[in-house]
């Protein structure tokens, strides 16, 4: 199970306890910031700060890194389009070789030319064991990467891996700078240089990241010339500063976003996500590992009420890692809330209610603990709602709080309220969540889920280059999850953003669990056309 | 004081203290490594953050080895110590930067904040103390004294939150935090000055009660002593008596206080920097501690310990100078 921690929501909720702790600087002196000279500048409030800005250490691996470009990029519909590559890659018939022709004439912001050597350097450095990149496993399929001349890069894979092209949105670092420093601690990690639409002017840690438009950007100079991301961990402070005009946009939790509904000058954007919350049902737990208990919990849980009560309606019931509105979702696998059916499943399986209402089978009491991350209010509420729904069916679940240090050693036997979600390809979540050989490998397959049919299907899904075949494979996975749910998926959570109207109508991508710098309506800030600048009708391309 | 300064005894005391500082610093750094190793936080988890929760075990183990945190405690401490003595403070894992760079970038802002706060506390504390001692039991004395006792009990971070709420959110007259406004890219004097007011005032005011109470007590006592009564009898003006005689002997106690308040000032700055997003060294200490960043934590602890030892030395030197009866034998 990939319990991508929810640093985000933690920061959002835990910090409430610390109250105003992380207030970045408010700007009461200059309320004119919102208009006036502001037409070509934008200041947005975000809740998270990257640890490093080096792609070699994992920054921007899912694209939209502002400072850098990948070989490919994802558009508003999450379709791949060429970026530093001149076109989509050529894939060999056996799916083992990917050939990228590079875009000619691209320069890094320091004026040096971009070339095949930079691509090779970036990928080889990430694959190097001495590089502290925690996402290296995502490039597990890569056997080698080589340059063919100045403008062609060839990847050879160890095994056919259909979603490989999705991985190549990873940003490319300049060899002539990053190659001369310590990859883990060199100045490049905090003062990066890339080919991207923006150049980092200042990173004041804990406070803000300031960018200025790259005038020589190969995709045309952005019209928003100055772009600032203020790091404000406290939700209330972020909302206050948005209202005061210090910020032009911000990510907000549903209850605070509601406060801007009547504000005519601002618009709220709800980004659909793959960001799920789920309960792991460990195979090695006598109760949670029992198929009847798993199936009963799957229908006993009232997902719609969770969406309405916990998420204020900003989300969707989840039945698996794939959201119901995704093209990869298997129609007909939705589970309806049916307490009577849950009780029937348990009765038939021999789980008989004891004196205290908790069911018992062969002397085993239907009870197990459910851990959630300390301070994460969202997970806590999901855990409590889940325990309360389970109780109605006669299963006693006790919600307990702990840090990952406490939870990790217990994951084999205890249930965990986990979160995750990577939208770019159905393989990304399902493989690491469900593959039996990954059971207990770090935070992969936290439930130790073990199902031969699922193993075969997810393997087929990643190896086949044919979309129809892949769809069939993932349909099999989702149907198997109805028969034997190793996890109870609860909700997919929408991410809410409030942005000033003067930037026009904006879009959002389908967002992952992690709120990186890439998320939000500013995923494509380089293409924004603020009012007052587009008057000439002349757009540089 | 017109007589020559006793350079010899002062230098001897400084030397003795410097020798004494060596085992103290060694013990403190080892203590930091031991406590950090025993802490429930995992440095690899802190380093990898969210990405670590999707990483494979092999990947995490490799990072553990790269960071060197898989080695035993004593080895780690010894490696750190030997390279630190050669001038290499190591790399901060949480900041992804050499420790020396982290300190160089942030030290100045912390010193600015702490010095401003200390200045506020000393000047305001002394001034109010003298005024209160002049009329013990008067409205000023009673008002300020009770406020001082209340402030003594109030935690600095609580004062900080209160100040943000009042001045930044309600009155909207001062910025709530940071070094400069969000939209500003350059660090200008005006920006820093306006952003310094709240944190420095809060930190200063949280330290003020001690100075106030000491000066008030010292001056009150001095006013009752023979030299002061003699001065009054000779018909010297109240002003001369108060500032020339009473304050001078009352200040003695405050000099010792300056040294002993340094640790309090450092812990106070720790909280204040966090509350106000001040990009100083103290804020980095908090991050280093929660992320079990051994190199940074050890370097910062050495710095803090050195500051405390220096503060004590300074106040002992000053005391010896101000009161010849006290010998430089510390």
Interface residues (C-beta under 8 A of the other chain):
Chain A: X2 X3 X4 X5 X6 X7 X8 X19 X20 X21 X22 X23 X24 X25 X26 X27 X28 X29 X30 X33 X41 X43 X51 X52 X54 X57 X58 X129 X130 X132 X134 X135 X136 X137 X182 X184 X185 X187 X189 X190 X201 X202 X204 X205 X206 X207 X208 X210 X212 X226 X228 X230 X237 X240 X241 X244 X246 X247 X403 X404 X405 X406 X420 X432 X438 X441 X442 X443 X444 X514
Chain B: X40 X41 X42 X45 X47 X48 X49 X50 X51 X52 X53 X54 X55 X56 X57 X58 X59 X60 X62 X63 X66 X67 X91 X92 X94 X95 X96 X97 X98 X161 X164 X165 X168 X169 X172 X173 X174 X175 X176 X177 X178 X179 X180 X181 X182 X183 X185 X194 X195 X274 X275 X276 X277 X279 X283
